[in-house]
């Protein structure tokens, strides 16, 4: 597991949403631009929360840990937000350790 996925894994423990613990770390050029965990459906998914805290994510990579899900795919809304924000690549890992990498640009 690379260090950004390890950071997302550690951050996912901060999630208040026990059934869907997840966290996102947005990185570009070896620097963390933003990070967030999900707290509840009311406040949004980790990807959306991390994007809302970042200023410029053009060309960045988002690393997402989904601890309690068997799927490693983003929801359609988060995928669209990542594309619109200019995220170049999304790396998702699920509870089984399955890693899925998707080029968004």
GIQUI-V496218 format. One record per residue. PHI is phi in degrees with one decimal (999 if undefined). OMEGA is omega as a letter, one per 20 degrees, with the letter a starting at -180 (999 if undefined). D_LAST is the distance of its C-alpha to the last C-alpha in Angstrom with 1 decimal. Layout:
<<PHI | OMEGA | D_LAST> <PHI | OMEGA | D_LAST>>
This chain:
<<999 | a | 23.7> <-76.4 | a | 21.9> <-66.2 | a | 23.0> <-74.3 | r | 20.2> <-68.0 | r | 20.7> <-63.6 | r | 24.4> <-64.8 | r | 24.0> <-62.6 | r | 22.2> <-61.2 | r | 25.0> <-62.8 | a | 27.7> <-66.0 | a | 26.3> <-62.4 | r | 26.3> <-68.2 | r | 30.1> <-78.5 | a | 30.1> <-64.9 | r | 28.9> <-83.3 | a | 31.8> <-91.0 | a | 30.5> <-64.9 | a | 32.2> <-78.1 | a | 31.0> <-133.6 | r | 27.3> <-68.8 | r | 27.0> <-153.9 | r | 23.5> <-149.4 | r | 21.8> <-130.4 | r | 18.5> <-127.6 | r | 18.0> <-102.4 | a | 15.2> <-130.9 | r | 15.4> <-144.8 | r | 14.4> <59.6 | r | 16.6> <80.9 | r | 19.0> <-117.4 | r | 19.8> <-76.5 | r | 19.6> <-91.0 | a | 18.4> <-166.7 | r | 19.4> <-153.1 | a | 20.8> <-166.3 | r | 22.4> <-111.9 | r | 24.1> <-87.3 | r | 24.8> <-113.9 | r | 28.3> <-171.9 | r | 28.8> <-60.3 | a | 27.2> <-62.2 | a | 28.8> <-99.3 | r | 26.8> <96.3 | r | 23.4> <-76.1 | a | 21.3> <-59.5 | a | 20.4> <-60.6 | a | 16.7> <-65.0 | r | 17.9> <-66.9 | r | 20.7> <-65.0 | r | 18.7> <-62.7 | a | 16.4> <-68.2 | a | 19.7> <-94.7 | a | 21.2> <-101.1 | r | 18.5> <-96.0 | a | 18.5> <-132.3 | a | 15.4> <-117.6 | a | 12.5> <-53.8 | r | 10.0> <79.5 | a | 8.2> <-81.2 | r | 10.3> <-116.2 | r | 10.6> <-108.5 | r | 12.6> <-110.5 | a | 15.5> <-126.2 | r | 17.4> <-103.9 | r | 20.9> <-115.7 | a | 22.4> <-70.6 | a | 26.0> <-109.9 | a | 27.8> <-116.7 | r | 25.4> <-82.5 | r | 25.4> <-86.7 | r | 21.9> <-113.7 | r | 18.9> <-94.2 | r | 16.5> <-75.3 | r | 15.6> <-71.3 | a | 17.4> <-57.2 | a | 15.9> <-65.7 | r | 16.5> <-65.8 | r | 14.9> <-58.6 | r | 11.7> <-65.0 | r | 11.7> <-61.0 | r | 12.7> <-63.1 | r | 9.9> <-63.7 | a | 7.3> <-62.8 | a | 9.9> <-77.5 | r | 10.6> <95.4 | r | 7.4> <-63.0 | a | 7.2> <-84.7 | a | 4.9> <-145.9 | r | 7.1> <-120.1 | r | 10.0> <-119.1 | a | 13.4> <-114.7 | r | 16.1> <-131.9 | a | 19.7> <-106.4 | a | 22.6> <-60.7 | r | 26.3> <-84.9 | a | 26.9> <85.9 | r | 24.6> <-68.8 | r | 22.2> <-104.5 | r | 18.8> <-126.6 | a | 15.7> <-114.4 | a | 12.3> <-129.0 | r | 9.2> <-79.6 | a | 5.7> <-99.9 | a | 3.8> <-131.7 | 999 | 0.0>>
